[in-house]
Amino acid sequence: DWIEIDIDNEQAKAKRDEISEANGFDELLYNIALNTWVYGYAVLRSRKDNEGNIVIEEIPYDYYYPQIEGLFLGEDPNKIYLISNINETLWSSIKQKAKIQSYTKQENWNWLIEYGLYSVALDGTQYTLEKELAPAETLEFLNIYRFDNRKVSWKYLGNNDYTDILDLLEEVNDRFTQISLQFIKHLN
C-alpha cells in the first residue's frame, strides 16, 4: 500500500516535493509502516520552525490523547491533547508536571491551540495550569494527522504462511503428545 497525493497545480507540486524532501517524508512513512506493522498507528504533526520552514514530525503515540467519547466510528475527535510528562526535583522532592498542548474544534470548524505547563496531582487525575507556554492560536485546519496502519478488509490480507504446512504441524503435535500412536492402534 502507498500514499498518493495528487495535485494539479505545478507550483504546489514543487512545494510538496520540497517539503517532502526536506523532512525525509518517504523514509518517515516507511519507518512508520515497519514499526507499526499490521496494527497500530502513527501521529504526525506539521508546523513552521523559526525560519518559516515547514517541519513534519512524528508524535510518540503515548503523548497522543484524542477525546473520542460520544463519537461514531471514523469521526475525527473534537479535542486532542498532546501530553509530555516531566518530573522536577526540588530539595529532594519530586514534583510531577506536564506540558500539554490542547487542540479544540470550534463551532466555526477552526481549531484553538493552547499550550501550557501544568502541575499534576499525586494520583495523576488532576492538572492545574501553572504557566502558559505560548499564546493561544487559531488554525483553519488541524495540523495533526493520524495514520492508521491496519488492514481494513480481508481481501487485502496476504496468505497465511502456515496454511500449506498445517497438516504437518498437526502431525508433529500428535506425535509429540503420542496421540498418533493411539489413532493408529484404534483406527476403527
C-alpha positions as CSV (number, residue, x, y, z in Angstrom):
1,D,0.0,0.0,0.0
2,W,1.1,3.6,-0.6
3,I,0.0,7.1,0.0
4,E,-0.6,9.1,-3.2
5,I,-1.0,12.9,-3.2
6,D,-2.4,14.2,-6.4
7,I,-2.0,17.9,-7.1
8,D,-3.0,19.7,-10.3
9,N,-1.0,22.9,-9.7
10,E,2.7,22.6,-10.8
11,Q,3.8,25.2,-8.2
12,A,2.0,23.3,-5.4
13,K,3.6,20.0,-6.6
14,A,7.1,21.6,-6.4
15,K,6.4,22.9,-2.9
16,R,5.1,19.4,-1.8
17,D,8.2,17.8,-3.2
18,E,10.4,20.4,-1.5
19,I,8.7,19.8,1.9
20,S,8.8,16.0,1.5
21,E,12.5,16.0,0.6
22,A,13.4,18.4,3.4
23,N,11.7,16.2,6.0
24,G,12.6,12.8,4.6
25,F,8.9,12.1,4.4
26,D,9.2,8.9,2.3
27,E,11.6,7.4,4.8
28,L,9.5,8.6,7.7
29,L,6.4,6.9,6.3
30,Y,8.4,3.7,5.6
31,N,9.7,3.6,9.2
32,I,6.1,4.1,10.5
33,A,4.9,1.2,8.4
34,L,7.7,-1.0,9.7
35,N,7.3,0.0,13.3
36,T,3.5,-0.4,13.5
37,W,3.4,-3.5,11.2
38,V,-0.2,-4.7,10.6
39,Y,-1.9,-2.9,13.5
40,G,-1.2,0.4,15.2
41,Y,-0.9,4.0,14.2
42,A,1.4,6.9,14.0
43,V,0.7,10.6,14.6
44,L,2.4,13.3,12.5
45,R,2.3,17.0,13.1
46,S,3.2,19.7,10.7
47,R,4.4,23.1,12.0
48,K,6.6,26.0,11.0
49,D,10.0,26.4,12.6
50,N,11.7,29.8,13.5
51,E,12.9,30.3,9.9
52,G,9.4,29.7,8.4
53,N,10.2,26.2,7.0
54,I,7.5,23.5,7.3
55,V,8.6,20.7,9.6
56,I,6.9,17.3,9.8
57,E,7.5,15.4,13.0
58,E,6.3,12.2,14.5
59,I,4.5,12.5,17.8
60,P,5.1,9.5,20.1
61,Y,1.8,7.5,20.4
62,D,1.9,7.7,24.2
63,Y,1.8,11.6,24.0
64,Y,-1.4,11.5,21.9
65,Y,-4.8,11.6,23.7
66,P,-7.8,12.2,21.4
67,Q,-11.1,12.6,23.2
68,I,-13.3,10.1,21.4
69,E,-16.3,9.8,23.8
70,G,-19.6,10.2,22.0
71,L,-18.1,9.9,18.5
72,F,-19.1,7.5,15.8
73,L,-16.6,5.2,14.2
74,G,-14.4,7.2,11.8
75,E,-15.3,10.6,13.1
76,D,-12.5,13.0,14.0
77,P,-12.2,13.9,17.7
78,N,-13.3,17.4,18.8
79,K,-10.5,17.7,21.3
80,I,-6.9,16.3,21.2
81,Y,-4.3,16.5,23.9
82,L,-0.6,16.1,23.3
83,I,0.9,15.5,26.8
84,S,4.6,15.1,27.7
85,N,5.2,14.4,31.4
86,I,8.1,15.9,33.3
87,N,9.5,15.1,36.7
88,E,11.0,18.1,38.5
89,T,13.3,17.6,41.6
90,L,13.3,20.3,44.2
91,W,15.0,19.9,47.5
92,S,14.9,16.1,47.3
93,S,11.1,16.0,46.5
94,I,9.9,15.1,43.0
95,K,7.0,17.1,41.5
96,Q,5.3,15.7,38.5
97,K,4.5,18.2,35.8
98,A,3.2,18.0,32.3
99,K,3.5,20.1,29.1
100,I,0.1,19.9,27.5
101,Q,-0.9,21.2,24.0
102,S,-4.6,21.0,23.5
103,Y,-6.4,21.3,20.2
104,T,-10.1,22.1,20.4
105,K,-12.5,22.2,17.4
106,Q,-14.5,25.5,17.5
107,E,-18.1,25.9,16.1
108,N,-16.7,27.6,13.0
109,W,-14.6,24.5,12.3
110,N,-11.3,26.3,13.2
111,W,-9.0,24.7,15.8
112,L,-8.0,26.6,19.0
113,I,-4.5,25.6,20.2
114,E,-3.4,26.2,23.8
115,Y,0.0,25.2,25.3
116,G,0.8,25.3,29.0
117,L,2.8,23.8,31.8
118,Y,0.6,22.0,34.4
119,S,1.3,20.6,37.8
120,V,-0.1,17.1,38.3
121,A,-1.8,15.8,41.4
122,L,-0.2,12.9,43.2
123,D,-2.8,10.5,42.0
124,G,-2.4,11.8,38.4
125,T,-6.1,12.7,38.0
126,Q,-6.0,16.5,38.3
127,Y,-4.0,19.0,36.2
128,T,-3.5,22.6,37.3
129,L,-2.2,25.3,34.9
130,E,1.0,26.8,36.2
131,K,2.1,28.8,33.2
132,E,1.0,29.5,29.7
133,L,4.0,28.5,27.4
134,A,2.6,30.2,24.3
135,P,-0.3,32.4,23.5
136,A,-3.5,30.7,22.2
137,E,-3.6,30.3,18.5
138,T,-6.3,29.6,16.0
139,L,-5.8,27.4,12.9
140,E,-8.2,26.9,10.0
141,F,-7.2,23.2,9.8
142,L,-5.9,20.5,12.1
143,N,-2.1,20.1,11.7
144,I,-2.1,16.7,13.4
145,Y,-2.5,13.6,11.1
146,R,-3.1,10.1,12.3
147,F,-2.0,7.3,10.0
148,D,-3.8,4.1,10.9
149,N,-1.7,1.1,9.8
150,R,-4.2,-1.7,9.8
151,K,-5.8,-3.7,7.0
152,V,-9.4,-2.7,6.5
153,S,-10.7,-5.8,4.7
154,W,-9.8,-9.5,4.3
155,K,-9.2,-9.0,0.6
156,Y,-6.1,-7.0,1.4
157,L,-4.6,-9.6,3.8
158,G,-1.9,-11.9,2.5
159,N,-2.0,-15.6,2.6
160,N,-1.2,-17.3,5.9
161,D,2.3,-18.8,5.8
162,Y,1.3,-21.8,7.8
163,T,-1.7,-22.9,5.7
164,D,0.3,-25.3,3.5
165,I,2.1,-26.9,6.4
166,L,-0.9,-27.1,8.9
167,D,-1.3,-30.8,8.4
168,L,2.4,-31.4,9.2
169,L,2.2,-29.2,12.3
170,E,-0.8,-31.2,13.5
171,E,1.1,-34.5,13.0
172,V,4.1,-33.1,14.9
173,N,1.8,-32.1,17.7
174,D,0.1,-35.5,17.7
175,R,3.5,-37.4,17.7
176,F,4.8,-35.2,20.4
177,T,1.8,-35.9,22.6
178,Q,1.8,-39.6,21.4
179,I,-1.8,-39.3,20.4
180,S,-0.9,-40.5,16.9
181,L,0.0,-43.9,18.3
182,Q,-3.5,-44.2,19.8
183,F,-5.0,-43.2,16.5
184,I,-3.1,-46.0,14.7
185,K,-4.0,-48.5,17.4
186,H,-7.7,-47.7,17.3
187,L,-8.3,-47.0,13.7
188,N,-11.8,-48.4,13.8
